[in-house]
Amino acid sequence: MKIINPFNGERLDRSGDYLVDSLDNSYPIVRGVPRLVGGDNYAENFGLQWNKFAKTQLDRDRLDISKQRFFAETHWDRECLNDKHILEVGSGAGRFSKVVLEHTQGILWSVDYSDAVTANYTNNRAIAADRFHLFQASIYELPFEDNSFDKTFCFGVLQHTPDFEASVKTLIAKTKPGGEIIVDFYPIKGWWTKIHAKYILRPIIKRLTHTRLMALIEANIDWLIKVHLGLHRIGLGLLTRFLPIVDIKGTIPKSLSSAELREWAVLDTFDMFSPEYDNPQRIAAVILMFERHGAQVTFAGFESFDGASAAVVRGVKRR
Ligand SMILES: C[S@@+](CC[C@H](N)C(=O)[O-])C[C@H]1O[C@@H](n2cnc3c(N)ncnc32)[C@H](O)[C@@H]1O
Protein backbone atom coordinates (compact mmCIF):
# COMPACT_ATOMS: atom_id res chain seq x y z
CA MET A 1 0.00 0.00 0.00
CA LYS A 2 1.35 3.41 -0.94
CA ILE A 3 1.04 5.99 1.85
CA ILE A 4 0.58 9.50 0.52
CA ASN A 5 0.60 12.99 1.89
CA PRO A 6 -3.12 13.79 1.62
CA PHE A 7 -2.36 17.48 1.26
CA ASN A 8 -0.22 17.21 -1.90
CA GLY A 9 -0.44 13.58 -3.11
CA GLU A 10 3.33 12.96 -2.64
CA ARG A 11 4.52 9.59 -1.36
CA LEU A 12 5.26 9.42 2.39
CA ASP A 13 8.10 7.28 3.74
CA ARG A 14 9.24 6.62 7.27
CA SER A 15 12.32 8.44 8.44
CA GLY A 16 13.02 7.97 12.16
CA ASP A 17 10.01 9.13 14.09
CA TYR A 18 8.41 10.90 11.12
CA LEU A 19 6.66 10.26 7.83
CA VAL A 20 8.28 12.52 5.24
CA ASP A 21 7.65 13.35 1.59
CA SER A 22 10.13 14.44 -1.09
CA LEU A 23 9.26 18.09 -0.45
CA ASP A 24 10.39 17.78 3.19
CA ASN A 25 6.93 17.90 4.68
CA SER A 26 6.95 15.75 7.79
CA TYR A 27 4.40 14.26 10.14
CA PRO A 28 5.36 12.93 13.58
CA ILE A 29 4.80 9.38 14.77
CA VAL A 30 3.56 9.86 18.33
CA ARG A 31 2.95 6.96 20.72
CA GLY A 32 3.29 4.58 17.76
CA VAL A 33 0.85 6.35 15.43
CA PRO A 34 1.59 8.70 12.49
CA ARG A 35 -0.30 11.94 13.02
CA LEU A 36 -1.41 13.63 9.80
CA VAL A 37 -3.46 16.07 11.87
CA GLY A 38 -3.12 17.55 15.36
CA GLY A 39 -5.51 16.70 18.19
CA ASP A 40 -7.04 20.15 18.33
CA ASN A 41 -10.05 19.73 16.05
CA TYR A 42 -13.82 19.20 16.25
CA ALA A 43 -13.32 15.56 17.34
CA GLU A 44 -11.37 16.43 20.51
CA ASN A 45 -14.29 15.12 22.63
CA PHE A 46 -13.78 11.68 21.09
CA GLY A 47 -10.09 11.72 22.00
CA LEU A 48 -11.10 12.45 25.59
CA GLN A 49 -13.83 9.81 25.71
CA TRP A 50 -11.91 6.98 24.05
CA ASN A 51 -8.79 7.47 26.15
CA LYS A 52 -10.84 7.64 29.37
CA PHE A 53 -12.95 4.60 28.41
CA ALA A 54 -10.30 2.86 26.32
CA LYS A 55 -11.35 -0.70 27.16
CA THR A 56 -15.01 -0.34 28.12
CA GLN A 57 -16.51 -1.52 24.81
CA LEU A 58 -13.81 -3.99 23.79
CA ASP A 59 -14.95 -7.58 23.51
CA ARG A 60 -13.67 -9.85 26.27
CA ASP A 61 -14.69 -13.05 28.03
CA ARG A 62 -18.49 -13.25 27.88
CA LEU A 63 -18.83 -9.91 26.04
CA ASP A 64 -18.77 -10.25 22.25
CA ILE A 65 -21.14 -7.48 21.16
CA SER A 66 -18.60 -5.87 18.79
CA LYS A 67 -18.00 -9.16 17.00
CA GLN A 68 -21.74 -9.80 16.77
CA ARG A 69 -22.38 -6.31 15.42
CA PHE A 70 -19.45 -6.41 13.00
CA PHE A 71 -20.46 -9.67 11.33
CA ALA A 72 -24.21 -8.87 11.48
CA GLU A 73 -23.57 -5.63 9.59
CA THR A 74 -20.92 -6.80 7.14
CA HIS A 75 -22.01 -10.41 6.46
CA TRP A 76 -18.33 -10.91 5.65
CA ASP A 77 -16.99 -14.41 5.27
CA ARG A 78 -13.82 -14.55 7.38
CA GLU A 79 -11.97 -16.79 4.92
CA CYS A 80 -12.59 -14.40 2.04
CA LEU A 81 -10.77 -11.64 3.91
CA ASN A 82 -7.40 -13.40 3.95
CA ASP A 83 -4.76 -10.88 2.80
CA LYS A 84 -7.44 -8.41 1.72
CA HIS A 85 -6.82 -4.70 2.35
CA ILE A 86 -9.54 -3.36 4.65
CA LEU A 87 -10.11 0.34 5.38
CA GLU A 88 -11.73 1.36 8.68
CA VAL A 89 -12.59 5.04 9.12
CA GLY A 90 -13.31 6.45 12.59
CA SER A 91 -12.01 3.56 14.67
CA GLY A 92 -12.36 5.16 18.13
CA ALA A 93 -10.79 2.96 20.80
CA GLY A 94 -10.65 0.11 18.29
CA ARG A 95 -13.53 -2.20 19.17
CA PHE A 96 -13.95 -3.16 15.50
CA SER A 97 -10.21 -3.03 14.72
CA LYS A 98 -9.87 -5.74 17.35
CA VAL A 99 -12.58 -7.86 15.71
CA VAL A 100 -10.91 -7.60 12.29
CA LEU A 101 -7.48 -8.43 13.69
CA GLU A 102 -8.65 -11.30 15.90
CA HIS A 103 -11.24 -12.91 13.67
CA THR A 104 -9.88 -12.44 10.16
CA GLN A 105 -6.53 -12.51 8.38
CA GLY A 106 -7.23 -9.22 6.61
CA ILE A 107 -4.75 -6.33 6.52
CA LEU A 108 -6.30 -3.44 8.39
CA TRP A 109 -5.74 0.24 7.55
CA SER A 110 -7.46 2.26 10.19
CA VAL A 111 -7.82 6.00 10.82
CA ASP A 112 -9.42 8.30 13.32
CA TYR A 113 -9.45 12.08 13.37
CA SER A 114 -8.93 12.26 17.14
CA ASP A 115 -6.37 11.09 19.66
CA ALA A 116 -8.57 7.98 20.08
CA VAL A 117 -5.84 6.38 17.95
CA THR A 118 -3.67 6.31 21.08
CA ALA A 119 -6.23 4.06 22.80
CA ASN A 120 -6.66 1.91 19.68
CA TYR A 121 -2.91 1.43 19.27
CA THR A 122 -2.48 0.46 22.93
CA ASN A 123 -5.45 -1.91 22.77
CA ASN A 124 -4.66 -3.69 19.52
CA ARG A 125 -1.03 -3.36 18.40
CA ALA A 126 -0.03 -6.66 20.01
CA ILE A 127 -2.68 -8.73 18.20
CA ALA A 128 -1.12 -8.66 14.74
CA ALA A 129 1.36 -5.80 14.33
CA ASP A 130 2.15 -6.79 10.72
CA ARG A 131 -1.53 -6.50 9.69
CA PHE A 132 -2.42 -3.35 11.62
CA HIS A 133 -1.70 0.14 10.23
CA LEU A 134 -3.13 3.07 12.14
CA PHE A 135 -3.12 6.82 11.37
CA GLN A 136 -4.56 9.95 12.93
CA ALA A 137 -6.19 11.53 9.89
CA SER A 138 -9.50 12.88 8.67
CA ILE A 139 -11.87 11.08 6.36
CA TYR A 140 -11.50 14.11 4.07
CA GLU A 141 -7.70 13.86 3.96
CA LEU A 142 -6.81 10.18 3.99
CA PRO A 143 -3.19 9.11 3.39
CA PHE A 144 -4.20 6.59 0.70
CA GLU A 145 -4.67 6.75 -3.05
CA ASP A 146 -8.10 6.24 -4.60
CA ASN A 147 -9.08 2.65 -5.57
CA SER A 148 -6.85 1.09 -2.87
CA PHE A 149 -9.09 -1.11 -0.71
CA ASP A 150 -10.94 -4.41 -1.19
CA LYS A 151 -13.31 -3.63 1.68
CA THR A 152 -14.21 -0.43 3.50
CA PHE A 153 -16.26 0.02 6.64
CA CYS A 154 -17.24 3.02 8.72
CA PHE A 155 -19.34 2.38 11.82
CA GLY A 156 -20.81 5.00 14.14
CA VAL A 157 -18.98 7.87 12.45
CA LEU A 158 -20.75 9.46 9.48
CA GLN A 159 -23.36 11.36 11.51
CA HIS A 160 -20.49 12.99 13.39
CA THR A 161 -18.78 14.38 10.29
CA PRO A 162 -19.63 17.86 8.99
CA ASP A 163 -20.67 16.66 5.51
CA PHE A 164 -22.24 13.20 5.51
CA GLU A 165 -22.40 12.88 1.73
CA ALA A 166 -18.79 14.06 1.18
CA SER A 167 -17.75 11.40 3.69
CA VAL A 168 -19.63 8.66 1.81
CA LYS A 169 -18.05 9.88 -1.43
CA THR A 170 -14.55 9.51 0.04
CA LEU A 171 -15.21 5.98 1.31
CA ILE A 172 -16.31 4.94 -2.17
CA ALA A 173 -13.39 6.72 -3.85
CA LYS A 174 -10.81 4.88 -1.70
CA THR A 175 -12.38 1.47 -2.45
CA LYS A 176 -11.30 -0.59 -5.49
CA PRO A 177 -13.80 -1.08 -8.33
CA GLY A 178 -15.72 -4.23 -7.37
CA GLY A 179 -14.83 -3.66 -3.70
CA GLU A 180 -17.40 -3.34 -0.94
CA ILE A 181 -18.36 -0.35 1.24
CA ILE A 182 -20.40 -0.74 4.43
CA VAL A 183 -21.62 2.04 6.69
CA ASP A 184 -23.88 2.33 9.70
CA PHE A 185 -25.34 5.55 11.00
CA TYR A 186 -28.04 7.19 13.13
CA PRO A 187 -31.25 6.88 11.11
CA ILE A 188 -34.08 9.38 10.85
CA LYS A 189 -37.04 7.11 11.49
CA GLY A 190 -39.74 9.78 11.32
CA TRP A 191 -40.79 13.26 12.49
CA TRP A 192 -40.28 12.16 16.11
CA THR A 193 -36.57 11.35 15.75
CA LYS A 194 -35.47 14.80 16.89
CA ILE A 195 -38.04 15.05 19.68
CA HIS A 196 -35.50 13.64 22.07
CA ALA A 197 -33.55 14.92 25.08
CA LYS A 198 -30.37 14.76 22.99
CA TYR A 199 -31.59 17.34 20.48
CA ILE A 200 -33.74 19.35 22.89
CA LEU A 201 -30.86 19.94 25.33
CA ARG A 202 -28.16 20.36 22.66
CA PRO A 203 -28.16 24.20 22.61
CA ILE A 204 -27.59 24.30 26.38
CA ILE A 205 -25.09 21.45 26.52
CA LYS A 206 -23.01 22.89 23.69
CA ARG A 207 -22.06 25.73 26.06
CA LEU A 208 -20.43 23.34 28.56
CA THR A 209 -16.79 22.32 28.34
CA HIS A 210 -16.29 18.59 27.76
CA THR A 211 -14.76 18.16 31.21
CA ARG A 212 -17.78 19.83 32.84
CA LEU A 213 -20.18 17.72 30.77
CA MET A 214 -18.38 14.53 31.80
CA ALA A 215 -18.51 15.57 35.48
CA LEU A 216 -22.24 16.37 35.24
CA ILE A 217 -22.99 12.99 33.68
CA GLU A 218 -20.94 11.13 36.28
CA ALA A 219 -22.72 12.98 39.10
CA ASN A 220 -26.21 12.17 37.78
CA ILE A 221 -25.90 8.79 36.10
CA ASP A 222 -27.12 6.64 39.02
CA TRP A 223 -30.56 8.23 39.40
CA LEU A 224 -30.91 8.47 35.62
CA ILE A 225 -30.30 4.73 35.25
CA LYS A 226 -32.86 4.00 37.99
CA VAL A 227 -35.54 6.21 36.43
CA HIS A 228 -34.82 4.86 32.93
CA LEU A 229 -35.15 1.23 33.99
CA GLY A 230 -38.11 2.05 36.25
CA LEU A 231 -40.06 3.65 33.39
CA HIS A 232 -39.48 0.52 31.28
CA ARG A 233 -40.62 -1.69 34.14
CA ILE A 234 -43.98 0.08 34.45
CA GLY A 235 -44.58 0.10 30.68
CA LEU A 236 -43.70 3.78 30.13
CA GLY A 237 -40.48 3.14 28.17
CA LEU A 238 -41.57 5.64 25.51
CA LEU A 239 -40.99 8.47 27.98
CA THR A 240 -37.29 7.62 28.36
CA ARG A 241 -36.54 9.66 25.24
CA PHE A 242 -37.03 12.77 27.40
CA LEU A 243 -34.38 11.64 29.92
CA PRO A 244 -30.83 12.94 29.35
CA ILE A 245 -29.33 9.46 29.28
CA VAL A 246 -28.48 7.00 26.52
CA ASP A 247 -31.15 4.44 25.56
CA ILE A 248 -29.94 1.70 27.92
CA LYS A 249 -32.54 -0.87 26.88
CA GLY A 250 -32.00 -0.39 23.16
CA THR A 251 -28.22 -0.02 22.92
CA ILE A 252 -26.36 -1.51 25.91
CA PRO A 253 -25.62 -5.26 25.97
CA LYS A 254 -27.77 -7.32 28.30
CA SER A 255 -24.91 -9.35 29.79
CA LEU A 256 -23.17 -6.55 31.74
CA SER A 257 -22.73 -6.38 35.52
CA SER A 258 -24.23 -3.29 37.15
CA ALA A 259 -20.78 -1.64 37.44
CA GLU A 260 -20.14 -2.29 33.72
CA LEU A 261 -23.60 -1.01 32.83
CA ARG A 262 -22.86 2.22 34.74
CA GLU A 263 -19.56 2.66 32.87
CA TRP A 264 -21.23 2.08 29.46
CA ALA A 265 -24.03 4.49 30.41
CA VAL A 266 -21.56 7.28 31.29
CA LEU A 267 -19.56 6.68 28.09
CA ASP A 268 -22.58 6.48 25.78
CA THR A 269 -24.33 9.46 27.40
CA PHE A 270 -21.17 11.56 26.90
CA ASP A 271 -20.97 10.21 23.33
CA MET A 272 -24.59 11.24 22.82
CA PHE A 273 -24.20 14.84 24.02
CA SER A 274 -20.62 15.88 23.22
CA PRO A 275 -20.18 15.62 19.42
CA GLU A 276 -19.87 18.83 17.44
CA TYR A 277 -21.92 17.29 14.62
CA ASP A 278 -24.95 15.05 14.94
CA ASN A 279 -26.60 14.58 11.54
CA PRO A 280 -28.90 11.55 11.42
CA GLN A 281 -30.02 10.53 7.92
CA ARG A 282 -32.89 8.74 6.23
CA ILE A 283 -31.83 5.38 4.87
CA ALA A 284 -33.31 6.35 1.49
CA ALA A 285 -31.05 9.43 1.39
CA VAL A 286 -27.94 7.33 2.04
CA ILE A 287 -28.92 4.93 -0.76
CA LEU A 288 -29.00 7.90 -3.13
CA MET A 289 -25.57 9.05 -1.92
CA PHE A 290 -24.11 5.62 -2.69
CA GLU A 291 -25.66 5.65 -6.15
CA ARG A 292 -24.53 9.21 -6.90
CA HIS A 293 -20.92 8.42 -6.05
CA GLY A 294 -20.47 5.21 -7.99
CA ALA A 295 -21.61 2.35 -5.76
CA GLN A 296 -24.46 -0.06 -6.31
CA VAL A 297 -26.43 -0.68 -3.13
CA THR A 298 -26.73 -4.35 -2.19
CA PHE A 299 -28.51 -3.88 1.16
CA ALA A 300 -30.16 -1.01 2.99
CA GLY A 301 -32.10 -1.46 6.20
CA PHE A 302 -31.70 -2.55 9.79
CA GLU A 303 -29.39 -5.31 11.02
CA SER A 304 -29.99 -6.83 14.47
CA PHE A 305 -27.55 -8.13 17.07
CA ASP A 306 -27.90 -8.86 20.80
CA GLY A 307 -31.35 -7.24 21.01
CA ALA A 308 -30.14 -3.98 19.39
CA SER A 309 -30.25 -2.87 15.77
CA ALA A 310 -28.40 -0.48 13.47
CA ALA A 311 -29.19 1.26 10.19
CA VAL A 312 -26.82 -0.17 7.60
CA VAL A 313 -26.12 0.42 3.92
CA ARG A 314 -23.89 -1.94 1.95
CA GLY A 315 -22.73 -1.35 -1.60
CA VAL A 316 -20.27 -2.45 -4.25
CA LYS A 317 -18.21 0.08 -6.20
CA ARG A 318 -19.07 0.00 -9.89
CA ARG A 319 -16.32 -1.18 -12.26
C1 LIG B 1 -18.93 7.49 17.99
S1 LIG B 1 -17.23 7.27 17.62
C2 LIG B 1 -17.25 5.64 16.92
C3 LIG B 1 -15.94 4.93 17.08
C4 LIG B 1 -15.95 3.45 16.65
N1 LIG B 1 -16.24 3.28 15.24
C5 LIG B 1 -16.94 2.68 17.50
O1 LIG B 1 -18.02 2.38 16.98
O2 LIG B 1 -16.64 2.44 18.67
C6 LIG B 1 -16.98 8.27 16.18
C7 LIG B 1 -15.51 8.36 15.79
O3 LIG B 1 -15.43 9.05 14.53
C8 LIG B 1 -14.26 9.83 14.55
N2 LIG B 1 -14.38 10.90 13.54
C9 LIG B 1 -15.18 11.99 13.56
N3 LIG B 1 -14.95 12.75 12.47
C10 LIG B 1 -13.99 12.13 11.75
C11 LIG B 1 -13.31 12.45 10.54
N4 LIG B 1 -13.55 13.57 9.87
N5 LIG B 1 -12.38 11.58 10.09
C12 LIG B 1 -12.10 10.43 10.78
N6 LIG B 1 -12.69 10.10 11.94
C13 LIG B 1 -13.63 10.94 12.42
C14 LIG B 1 -14.21 10.36 15.98
O4 LIG B 1 -12.93 10.83 16.34
C15 LIG B 1 -14.67 9.16 16.78
O5 LIG B 1 -13.61 8.37 17.27
The ligand as a Gaussian input file, in Angstrom:
#p B3LYP/6-31G(d) Opt

LIG

0 1
 C      -18.934000       7.492000      17.985000
 S      -17.231000       7.270000      17.625000
 C      -17.251000       5.640000      16.921000
 C      -15.939000       4.928000      17.076000
 C      -15.949000       3.446000      16.655000
 N      -16.236000       3.279000      15.244000
 C      -16.941000       2.684000      17.497000
 O      -18.019000       2.381000      16.978000
 O      -16.641000       2.442000      18.667000
 C      -16.979000       8.271000      16.182000
 C      -15.515000       8.363000      15.790000
 O      -15.428000       9.050000      14.530000
 C      -14.263000       9.831000      14.549000
 N      -14.379000      10.900000      13.536000
 C      -15.183000      11.986000      13.559000
 N      -14.947000      12.754000      12.470000
 C      -13.991000      12.129000      11.751000
 C      -13.306000      12.452000      10.536000
 N      -13.545000      13.572000       9.866000
 N      -12.379000      11.582000      10.088000
 C      -12.099000      10.431000      10.782000
 N      -12.695000      10.102000      11.943000
 C      -13.634000      10.938000      12.423000
 C      -14.208000      10.362000      15.979000
 O      -12.932000      10.828000      16.336000
 C      -14.671000       9.160000      16.782000
 O      -13.610000       8.374000      17.274000

